Amino acid sequence: MRRAAAVLLVVLLVGGAVAPAAVAQSDGGSAAARNLTLEELVPGGTKPANAPASIRQNGRYGEFAVKNLPTGLLVNEAEDSPSWRYMEPGTTVNRNYIQLWSKRPYGADSEQYVVEIAHYRVGQETVTAEDGSTSTRKAAVNVTRYSRTVDFSGGYDFAKISLNDHYNQKVRTVMCVRGPNEPSCLENPGDTRWTFYHKSSKATLPIETNSAGARLAWGITALLLPFFGATVTTLYGGRKAVERAKAGPQISAIWWVLTAVAGMLFLVLAWDWLSATLIRAPYLVSAAGGILLGVIAVEWFGRTTYGAGFLQFHLDDGFDPTDPESVTEAVEDGGHAEAAEEAAKSGDPQEAPGVLKATFTVAKFARGDTGERSSIRKGLRKFWARARGASSDLETDGNMQTRIDVDGPIEELYLLDPEDDDPLEYEPEHHSIEFPDLVTYEETEDGETVRKLHPVPWIAGGAALGFSWLAGALAAGSGLLGLFVGGLSLFAFKIAKPRDGKLAANLAPIHYHHAVASMLTHARGLADAKSWDDWYRRYTESEADSHADRKELLDDRSESQMEQLFDRYVNDGAGDDPIRESADGEEAPADD
């Protein structure tokens, strides 16, 4: 009874076989009257000596060969394309057809052949012995067999052999070729056989629509609306993130190029999985395109930074002749004093005691709503930290009036303290990886240590990952994709904690700004000086003149005061004597 049911099932499957293409013809009447055993299905034929694995002998001068067309983004699906390959042992055919090639003498008459195909899986069957004992052994299960009839002309010719589709499972397949009057080559294994695996790729599914309007409706609902929704959502979220972060991510161009190259490699290498996922959920393509467009727009329109420079002057390779400590050290060293003396005699401006050098650092700044200045570094991780509240605000130790407005590639210039060895300290905003504590220990007032369990975060995280797996399986047919998105979101929002950075600058004193301005005021005099000694001599002469002028003014002021006192109290008597009051209230001469 079980054998009769199996035969009926085979007949029904053969009757519903897909009609092959090209010159291959379906032969539904050649269905087997019995089940095939595993021993009949396993043999794979014999190739001629020194021939490729796909070649089988056909008579004395002829040959058969099987070619397979792989699936991929760059595969040319034409019948004569170079993408067709000779089938190797263990190949998995992902399309619902293969090519059977024939090579026969040129000018030979057309000849007909029968191609038999069987699909099966390896399972277990129970065998009952004569003594009534039972045992299990491997057996071929779910066997499906059918045949095709093909005609081959002389020379090189091929036929397209259609295979039953298997989108939901991977099956073992055996194919053989025989003459029309020969016994079944599946039941009688010979040399002209090939074994391989077959699993239909969803990329080979046909798209069926009832009308042009149905196709247009499918395009709007599956492509246009998801693209519009993803773009609008990304733009809105990106604008809010840029407002909190004060500037966009400012991703470097090299990262865009590397991402594009990696994306192309991923498309080529993972085409089978990607195509199966996107065919099941085509709206993912539109959503991904909308997100990419939104990120590009946020990147382009979020560049609101400006350049700021930090400048520090310092003297190297010399000493300050006006500093007593520097002079003492130079005398003790000996070399610097002699060098200074020779420099003064030679008049070479390059040999002045001390070489003025500068350290210049450029940073990108962005202003906040309250006017604070924050340092901005490139990168998606730093942008995400700023968008979540972290920042590297400028903290100054000094007077902000030393800031100089600049017309050029930078907008602001800060003068740093020349006496500080490390006037600028910077640490960008970042993330710290913090997993929730499952167990914590607290010490009570009595000195006892109490253990507390915190399972809620871990249970909630596991539930979120499980929900992500389920959502990915239902929405995109891929639980791994949903798990990846859920895990990435959980890490970005809950595990990675934003931390503030630091930008501390020790600015120069306020009089340093005026000193630089004075230096620029006397720039012409400095340019006219032929040597440091000449400039120093002019400087001392100018100081001496100024000192003499100040002394003369003081002398003139003192002389004027003495003259006024003399005229008032010790004059030549030309005027009345000074009058003072006496003890009794009467006026008396001052000289009494």
C-alpha positions as CSV (number, residue, x, y, z in Angstrom):
1,M,0.0,0.0,0.0
2,R,2.9,2.4,0.9
3,R,4.6,1.6,-2.4
4,A,1.5,2.3,-4.4
5,A,1.0,5.6,-2.7
6,A,4.6,6.6,-3.5
7,V,4.2,5.6,-7.1
8,L,1.0,7.7,-7.3
9,L,2.9,10.7,-5.8
10,V,5.7,10.3,-8.4
11,V,3.2,10.2,-11.2
12,L,1.5,13.4,-9.9
13,L,4.9,15.2,-9.6
14,V,6.0,14.2,-13.1
15,G,2.7,15.2,-14.6
16,G,3.2,18.8,-13.1
17,A,6.8,19.1,-14.2
18,V,7.9,22.4,-15.7
19,A,8.3,22.4,-19.5
20,P,12.0,22.8,-20.5
21,A,13.3,25.5,-22.9
22,A,15.2,25.4,-26.2
23,V,15.0,22.0,-28.0
24,A,14.5,20.0,-24.8
25,Q,11.1,18.4,-24.6
26,S,9.2,17.1,-21.6
27,D,8.7,13.4,-21.4
28,G,6.1,12.9,-18.6
29,G,5.4,9.3,-19.7
30,S,8.9,8.1,-18.7
31,A,8.2,8.3,-15.0
32,A,9.6,5.3,-13.1
33,A,7.3,2.6,-12.0
34,R,9.3,2.0,-8.8
35,N,11.3,3.9,-6.2
36,L,14.9,4.5,-6.8
37,T,17.3,3.3,-4.1
38,L,20.3,5.3,-2.7
39,E,22.7,2.9,-4.3
40,E,21.2,3.7,-7.7
41,L,21.3,7.5,-7.2
42,V,24.7,7.9,-5.7
43,P,27.0,6.9,-8.7
44,G,28.2,10.0,-10.6
45,G,29.5,8.6,-13.8
46,T,33.0,8.4,-15.2
47,K,35.0,11.0,-17.1
48,P,37.6,10.2,-19.8
49,A,41.2,10.2,-18.9
50,N,42.8,13.7,-18.7
51,A,39.4,15.4,-19.3
52,P,37.7,18.0,-17.1
53,A,35.3,16.7,-14.4
54,S,32.2,17.7,-16.4
55,I,33.1,15.7,-19.6
56,R,31.5,12.3,-20.3
57,Q,32.1,10.0,-23.2
58,N,29.4,9.7,-26.0
59,G,30.2,6.8,-28.2
60,R,33.6,6.5,-29.8
61,Y,34.1,10.1,-31.0
62,G,31.5,12.1,-29.1
63,E,31.4,13.8,-25.8
64,F,28.8,15.3,-23.4
65,A,29.5,18.3,-21.0
66,V,27.4,20.1,-18.4
67,K,27.7,23.9,-17.8
68,N,26.2,25.9,-15.0
69,L,25.5,29.6,-14.8
70,P,26.2,31.0,-11.3
71,T,24.1,33.8,-9.7
72,G,25.7,37.1,-9.1
73,L,25.4,40.8,-9.6
74,L,27.8,40.9,-12.6
75,V,26.7,37.7,-14.2
76,N,25.7,37.8,-17.9
77,E,22.7,35.6,-18.4
78,A,22.9,35.3,-22.1
79,E,23.0,31.7,-23.5
80,D,26.4,32.3,-25.1
81,S,27.9,34.5,-22.3
82,P,31.3,33.7,-20.9
83,S,29.7,33.4,-17.4
84,W,28.8,29.8,-18.1
85,R,31.2,27.4,-16.4
86,Y,31.8,23.7,-16.6
87,M,30.2,22.0,-13.6
88,E,32.6,20.8,-10.9
89,P,32.0,18.0,-8.4
90,G,29.9,19.2,-5.4
91,T,28.5,22.2,-7.3
92,T,25.2,23.7,-6.1
93,V,23.1,24.9,-9.0
94,N,21.1,27.9,-8.0
95,R,19.2,28.4,-11.2
96,N,16.4,26.3,-12.5
97,Y,18.2,25.3,-15.7
98,I,21.6,24.1,-16.9
99,Q,23.2,23.5,-20.3
100,L,24.0,20.1,-21.7
101,W,26.6,20.3,-24.5
102,S,27.3,17.7,-27.2
103,K,30.3,17.3,-29.4
104,R,29.9,15.0,-32.4
105,P,31.5,14.7,-35.8
106,Y,30.7,17.6,-38.1
107,G,28.1,16.7,-40.8
108,A,26.5,14.0,-38.7
109,D,22.8,13.6,-38.7
110,S,20.7,15.0,-35.8
111,E,20.3,12.5,-33.0
112,Q,17.8,12.2,-30.2
113,Y,18.7,11.6,-26.5
114,V,16.7,11.2,-23.3
115,V,17.9,13.1,-20.2
116,E,16.7,11.6,-16.9
117,I,16.8,13.7,-13.7
118,A,16.1,12.7,-10.1
119,H,16.0,14.9,-7.0
120,Y,16.2,13.3,-3.5
121,R,17.4,13.8,0.0
122,V,19.2,11.3,2.3
123,G,17.2,10.1,5.2
124,Q,16.6,7.0,7.3
125,E,14.5,4.0,6.7
126,T,13.6,1.0,8.9
127,V,14.5,-2.4,7.5
128,T,12.8,-5.6,8.9
129,A,14.9,-8.8,8.7
130,E,13.5,-12.3,8.1
131,D,13.8,-13.1,11.8
132,G,11.6,-10.1,12.6
133,S,14.4,-7.8,13.9
134,T,14.5,-4.2,12.7
135,S,17.3,-1.8,11.9
136,T,17.7,1.6,10.4
137,R,19.9,2.6,7.4
138,K,20.4,5.5,5.1
139,A,17.9,5.7,2.3
140,A,16.8,8.1,-0.5
141,V,13.7,10.0,0.5
142,N,11.4,12.5,-1.2
143,V,12.6,11.2,-4.6
144,T,11.3,13.1,-7.6
145,R,12.3,11.9,-11.1
146,Y,11.4,13.2,-14.6
147,S,13.0,13.2,-18.1
148,R,13.7,15.5,-21.0
149,T,14.1,14.7,-24.7
150,V,16.7,16.6,-26.7
151,D,18.0,16.6,-30.2
152,F,21.7,17.3,-31.0
153,S,23.1,18.1,-34.4
154,G,26.6,17.3,-35.6
155,G,29.5,19.4,-34.3
156,Y,29.1,21.5,-31.2
157,D,25.5,21.9,-30.0
158,F,23.7,22.4,-26.6
159,A,20.3,22.2,-25.1
160,K,18.8,24.0,-22.1
161,I,17.7,21.5,-19.5
162,S,15.0,22.8,-17.1
163,L,15.0,21.7,-13.5
164,N,12.2,21.6,-11.0
165,D,12.4,24.5,-8.6
166,H,13.5,24.1,-5.0
167,Y,13.3,27.5,-3.3
168,N,12.7,26.2,0.2
169,Q,15.3,23.4,0.5
170,K,18.5,22.0,-0.9
171,V,18.3,18.6,-2.6
172,R,20.7,16.2,-4.2
173,T,20.3,15.7,-7.9
174,V,21.5,13.1,-10.4
175,M,21.2,13.5,-14.2
176,C,22.1,11.0,-16.9
177,V,21.8,10.7,-20.7
178,R,20.8,7.6,-22.7
179,G,19.5,6.7,-26.1
180,P,15.7,6.6,-26.7
181,N,15.6,2.8,-26.9
182,E,17.9,2.1,-24.0
183,P,16.8,1.2,-20.5
184,S,16.6,3.8,-17.8
185,C,20.1,5.2,-16.9
186,L,18.8,6.0,-13.4
187,E,17.9,2.4,-12.6
188,N,21.0,1.1,-14.4
189,P,23.9,3.5,-13.5
190,G,26.4,4.0,-16.4
191,D,29.2,6.4,-17.3
192,T,27.1,9.4,-18.6
193,R,25.9,10.6,-15.2
194,W,26.4,13.8,-13.2
195,T,25.6,14.4,-9.5
196,F,25.2,17.9,-8.0
197,Y,23.1,19.9,-5.5
198,H,20.2,22.1,-6.4
199,K,18.7,25.0,-4.5
200,S,16.8,27.6,-6.4
201,S,17.8,31.2,-5.7
202,K,15.0,33.6,-5.1
203,A,16.7,35.9,-7.6
204,T,15.3,33.6,-10.3
205,L,11.7,34.1,-9.2
206,P,9.6,35.6,-12.0
207,I,7.7,38.8,-11.3
208,E,4.1,38.5,-12.3
209,T,1.7,41.4,-12.6
210,N,-1.8,41.5,-14.0
211,S,-1.5,44.8,-15.7
212,A,0.7,47.9,-16.1
213,G,-1.4,49.6,-13.4
214,A,-0.6,46.8,-11.0
215,R,3.1,47.1,-11.7
216,L,2.9,50.9,-11.2
217,A,1.1,50.4,-7.9
218,W,3.7,47.9,-6.8
219,G,6.5,50.4,-7.6
220,I,4.8,53.1,-5.6
221,T,4.0,51.0,-2.5
222,A,7.2,48.9,-2.5
223,L,9.8,51.5,-3.6
224,L,8.6,55.1,-3.7
225,L,6.8,55.4,-0.4
226,P,9.6,53.6,1.7
227,F,12.2,55.8,0.0
228,F,10.3,59.0,0.8
229,G,9.6,58.0,4.4
230,A,13.2,57.0,5.1
231,T,14.6,60.2,3.5
232,V,12.2,62.5,5.5
233,T,12.9,60.6,8.8
234,T,16.7,60.7,8.3
235,L,16.7,64.4,7.4
236,Y,14.6,65.3,10.4
237,G,16.6,63.2,12.8
238,G,19.9,64.4,11.3
239,R,18.9,68.0,11.6
240,K,18.1,67.5,15.3
241,A,21.4,65.7,15.8
242,V,23.4,68.4,14.1
243,E,21.7,71.0,16.3
244,R,22.8,69.2,19.4
245,A,26.2,68.3,18.1
246,K,26.8,71.9,16.8
247,A,28.2,70.5,13.5
248,G,27.9,67.6,11.2
249,P,30.0,64.4,11.3
250,Q,32.4,65.8,8.7
251,I,33.2,62.4,7.3
252,S,36.4,62.4,5.3
253,A,36.2,61.7,1.6
254,I,38.5,58.7,1.9
255,W,35.9,57.0,4.1
256,W,33.2,57.6,1.5
257,V,35.4,56.0,-1.1
258,L,36.3,53.0,1.1
259,T,32.6,52.6,2.0
260,A,31.6,52.6,-1.7
261,V,34.3,50.0,-2.5
262,A,33.3,47.8,0.5
263,G,29.7,48.1,-0.5
264,M,30.4,46.9,-4.1
265,L,32.4,44.0,-2.8
266,F,29.6,43.0,-0.4
267,L,27.1,43.1,-3.3
268,V,29.3,40.8,-5.4
269,L,30.2,38.3,-2.6
270,A,26.9,38.2,-0.8
271,W,24.6,38.5,-3.8
272,D,22.7,35.3,-3.1
273,W,21.8,36.2,0.5
274,L,21.3,39.8,-0.3
275,S,19.1,39.1,-3.3
276,A,17.0,36.6,-1.4
277,T,16.5,39.1,1.4
278,L,15.6,42.0,-0.9
279,I,13.3,40.0,-3.1
280,R,11.4,39.1,0.0
281,A,11.4,42.6,1.2
282,P,12.1,45.0,-1.7
283,Y,11.2,48.1,0.4
284,L,14.6,47.6,2.2
285,V,16.3,48.9,-1.0
286,S,14.3,52.1,-0.9
287,A,14.8,52.5,2.8
288,A,18.5,52.1,2.5
289,G,18.6,54.5,-0.4
290,G,16.6,57.1,1.6
291,I,18.8,56.8,4.7
292,L,21.9,57.2,2.5
293,L,20.5,60.3,0.8
294,G,19.6,61.8,4.2
295,V,23.1,61.1,5.6
296,I,24.7,62.8,2.6
297,A,22.4,65.8,2.9
298,V,23.2,66.1,6.7
299,E,26.9,65.8,5.9
300,W,26.9,68.5,3.3
301,F,24.6,71.0,5.0
302,G,26.0,70.4,8.5
303,R,29.4,71.9,7.9
304,T,29.1,74.9,10.3
305,T,32.6,75.0,11.7
306,Y,35.3,77.6,11.4
307,G,39.1,77.6,11.9
308,A,40.8,78.9,15.0
309,G,44.5,79.1,15.6
310,F,46.7,79.0,18.7
311,L,50.0,80.9,18.4
312,Q,52.9,80.8,21.0
313,F,56.1,82.7,20.6
314,H,59.3,81.6,22.3
315,L,63.1,82.2,22.1
316,D,65.4,79.3,21.3
317,D,69.2,78.9,21.0
318,G,70.1,82.1,22.9
319,F,69.6,84.3,26.0
320,D,67.9,87.5,26.9
321,P,70.5,90.2,27.7
322,T,68.0,92.1,29.8
323,D,67.4,89.1,32.1
324,P,70.0,88.9,34.9
325,E,69.4,85.2,35.4
326,S,70.0,84.6,31.7
327,V,73.2,86.6,31.7
328,T,74.5,84.8,34.8
329,E,73.7,81.4,33.1
330,A,75.4,82.6,29.9
331,V,78.6,83.7,31.9
332,E,78.7,80.4,33.6
333,D,78.3,78.5,30.4
334,G,80.8,80.7,28.6
335,G,79.8,79.9,25.1
336,H,76.7,82.0,24.9
337,A,78.5,85.1,26.2
338,E,81.2,84.8,23.7
339,A,78.7,84.2,21.0
340,A,76.7,87.3,22.0
341,E,79.9,89.4,22.0
342,E,80.9,88.1,18.5
343,A,77.4,88.7,17.3
344,A,77.4,92.3,18.4
345,K,80.8,92.9,16.7
346,S,79.9,91.1,13.4
347,G,76.6,92.9,12.9
348,D,75.0,89.8,11.4
349,P,71.2,89.9,12.2
350,Q,71.1,86.1,12.1
351,E,73.5,85.9,15.0
352,A,71.4,87.9,17.4
353,P,71.3,86.4,21.0
354,G,68.1,84.3,20.7
355,V,66.1,83.1,17.8
356,L,62.4,83.8,17.7
357,K,60.3,80.8,17.0
358,A,56.6,80.0,17.1
359,T,54.3,77.1,17.6
360,F,51.0,77.2,15.7
361,T,48.1,74.8,16.2
362,V,44.8,74.9,14.1
363,A,41.5,73.6,15.5
364,K,38.0,73.6,14.1
365,F,35.5,75.4,16.3
366,A,31.7,75.7,16.4
367,R,29.7,78.2,18.4
368,G,26.8,77.1,20.7
369,D,23.5,78.8,21.4
370,T,25.0,80.6,24.4
371,G,28.2,81.7,22.6
372,E,30.5,78.9,23.9
373,R,33.2,77.7,21.6
374,S,33.6,73.9,21.2
375,S,36.3,72.0,19.4
376,I,35.0,69.8,16.6
377,R,36.8,66.7,15.4
378,K,35.9,64.6,12.3
379,G,34.3,61.2,12.7
380,L,31.0,59.5,13.1
381,R,31.7,58.3,16.7
382,K,32.6,61.8,17.9
383,F,29.5,63.2,16.2
384,W,27.3,60.7,17.9
385,A,28.9,61.6,21.3
386,R,28.2,65.3,20.7
387,A,24.7,64.6,19.5
388,R,24.1,62.8,22.9
389,G,25.3,65.8,24.9
390,A,29.1,65.4,25.1
391,S,31.4,68.4,24.1
392,S,34.9,69.8,24.2
393,D,34.3,73.4,25.2
394,L,37.1,75.9,25.2
395,E,38.3,76.7,28.8
396,T,40.8,79.6,29.0
397,D,43.2,80.6,31.7
398,G,43.8,84.2,30.8
399,N,42.1,87.2,29.2
400,M,40.0,86.5,26.1
401,Q,41.0,90.0,24.8
402,T,44.2,88.4,23.5
403,R,42.0,86.9,20.8
404,I,42.7,88.3,17.3
405,D,40.2,88.4,14.5
406,V,41.8,87.1,11.3
407,D,41.0,87.5,7.6
408,G,42.0,84.3,5.9
409,P,41.7,80.5,6.2
410,I,41.0,80.9,10.0
411,E,38.7,83.4,11.7
412,E,40.3,83.6,15.2
413,L,43.8,83.6,16.6
414,Y,44.7,83.1,20.2
415,L,48.0,84.1,21.7
416,L,49.3,81.6,24.2
417,D,51.4,82.2,27.2
418,P,55.1,82.2,26.0
419,E,56.3,81.0,29.4
420,D,54.1,77.9,29.5
421,D,55.8,74.7,28.2
422,D,52.4,73.1,27.5
423,P,49.8,75.8,27.1
424,L,47.3,73.8,25.2
425,E,45.6,70.6,26.5
426,Y,43.0,68.8,24.4
427,E,41.0,65.6,24.7
428,P,38.2,65.0,22.3
429,E,34.7,63.9,23.3
430,H,34.4,60.1,23.3
431,H,32.4,57.1,24.5
432,S,33.0,54.8,27.4
433,I,31.8,51.2,27.1
434,E,29.8,50.4,30.3
435,F,27.8,47.2,30.6
436,P,25.1,47.1,33.3
437,D,26.2,45.5,36.6
438,L,24.3,42.3,37.3
439,V,25.6,42.0,40.8
440,T,26.7,45.0,43.1
441,Y,28.0,45.0,46.6
442,E,27.1,47.7,49.1
443,E,28.4,48.2,52.6
444,T,25.9,49.1,55.3
445,E,26.3,51.3,58.3
446,D,26.9,48.2,60.4
447,G,29.9,47.2,58.3
448,E,28.1,44.3,56.6
449,T,28.4,43.8,52.8
450,V,25.1,43.3,51.1
451,R,24.8,41.8,47.6
452,K,22.2,43.2,45.3
453,L,21.1,41.7,42.0
454,H,20.1,43.8,39.0
455,P,18.6,41.5,36.5
456,V,16.2,44.0,34.9
457,P,18.7,45.5,32.4
458,W,19.9,42.1,31.2
459,I,16.3,40.7,30.9
460,A,15.3,43.9,29.0
461,G,18.3,43.6,26.7
462,G,17.6,40.0,26.0
463,A,14.0,40.7,25.2
464,A,15.0,43.5,22.9
465,L,17.3,41.2,21.0
466,G,14.6,38.6,20.8
467,F,12.1,41.1,19.5
468,S,14.7,42.3,16.9
469,W,15.2,38.7,15.7
470,L,11.4,38.2,15.4
471,A,11.0,41.6,13.6
472,G,13.8,40.8,11.2
473,A,12.4,37.4,10.4
474,L,8.8,38.8,9.8
475,A,9.8,42.0,7.9
476,A,12.8,40.9,5.9
477,G,12.9,37.1,6.2
478,S,16.2,37.3,8.0
479,G,16.4,37.0,11.7
480,L,20.2,37.7,11.6
481,L,19.6,41.0,10.0
482,G,17.1,42.0,12.6
483,L,19.4,40.8,15.4
484,F,22.3,42.9,13.9
485,V,20.2,46.1,13.7
486,G,18.8,45.5,17.2
487,G,22.2,44.7,18.7
488,L,23.8,47.8,17.1
489,S,21.0,50.0,18.4
490,L,21.3,48.6,21.9
491,F,25.0,49.2,21.9
492,A,24.8,52.7,20.5
493,F,22.1,53.9,22.9
494,K,22.6,51.9,26.1
495,I,26.1,50.5,26.4
496,A,28.2,53.3,24.8
497,K,28.0,56.3,27.2
498,P,29.0,59.8,25.9
499,R,31.8,61.5,27.8
500,D,32.9,65.1,27.6
501,G,36.2,66.1,26.3
502,K,38.5,69.0,27.3
503,L,40.1,71.9,25.6
504,A,42.2,74.1,28.0
505,A,44.3,77.0,26.7
506,N,46.6,79.1,28.8
507,L,46.3,82.4,27.1
508,A,48.9,85.2,27.2
509,P,48.5,88.1,29.6
510,I,46.6,91.1,28.4
511,H,49.7,93.3,28.0
512,Y,51.2,90.7,25.7
513,H,48.6,91.7,23.1
514,H,49.8,95.3,23.3
515,A,53.4,94.2,23.1
516,V,52.7,92.5,19.8
517,A,50.9,95.6,18.6
518,S,53.9,97.7,19.5
519,M,56.2,95.4,17.7
520,L,54.2,95.7,14.6
521,T,54.1,99.5,15.1
522,H,57.9,99.6,15.0
523,A,58.2,97.1,12.2
524,R,59.6,99.7,9.8
525,G,62.3,100.6,12.2
526,L,63.2,97.0,12.7
527,A,63.4,96.5,8.9
528,D,65.8,99.4,8.6
529,A,68.2,98.1,11.2
530,K,71.3,96.5,9.7
531,S,72.1,94.4,12.7
532,W,70.9,93.6,16.2
533,D,73.6,95.8,17.7
534,D,72.5,98.7,15.5
535,W,68.9,98.2,16.5
536,Y,69.8,98.0,20.2
537,R,71.9,101.1,19.9
538,R,69.1,103.0,18.3
539,Y,66.7,101.7,20.9
540,T,69.0,102.8,23.8
541,E,69.4,106.2,22.2
542,S,65.7,106.6,21.8
543,E,65.2,105.6,25.4
544,A,67.9,108.1,26.5
545,D,66.2,110.9,24.6
546,S,62.9,110.0,26.1
547,H,64.5,110.0,29.6
548,A,66.1,113.3,29.0
549,D,62.9,114.8,27.8
550,R,61.1,113.6,30.9
551,K,63.8,115.0,33.2
552,E,63.7,118.4,31.5
553,L,59.9,118.4,31.9
554,L,60.3,117.6,35.6
555,D,63.0,120.3,36.0
556,D,60.8,122.9,34.3
557,R,57.9,122.0,36.5
558,S,60.0,122.3,39.7
559,E,61.5,125.7,38.5
560,S,58.0,127.0,37.9
561,Q,56.8,126.0,41.3
562,M,59.8,127.7,43.0
563,E,59.3,130.9,41.1
564,Q,55.7,131.1,42.2
565,L,56.6,130.6,45.9
566,F,59.4,133.2,45.7
567,D,57.1,135.7,44.0
568,R,54.6,135.2,46.8
569,Y,56.7,135.2,49.9
570,V,60.2,136.6,49.1
571,N,59.6,139.4,46.5
572,D,61.3,142.8,46.2
573,G,58.6,144.6,48.3
574,A,56.9,146.1,45.4
575,G,53.6,144.9,46.8
576,D,51.8,145.0,50.2
577,D,53.2,142.8,53.0
578,P,51.3,139.7,53.8
579,I,48.6,140.1,56.5
580,R,47.9,137.6,59.3
581,E,45.4,137.6,62.2
582,S,46.6,138.3,65.8
583,A,45.5,136.6,68.9
584,D,42.9,139.3,69.7
585,G,41.4,139.0,66.2
586,E,43.0,142.0,64.7
587,E,45.0,142.0,61.6
588,A,48.8,142.5,61.9
589,P,51.7,142.5,59.4
590,A,53.1,139.0,58.6
591,D,56.7,140.0,59.6
592,D,55.9,141.0,63.2
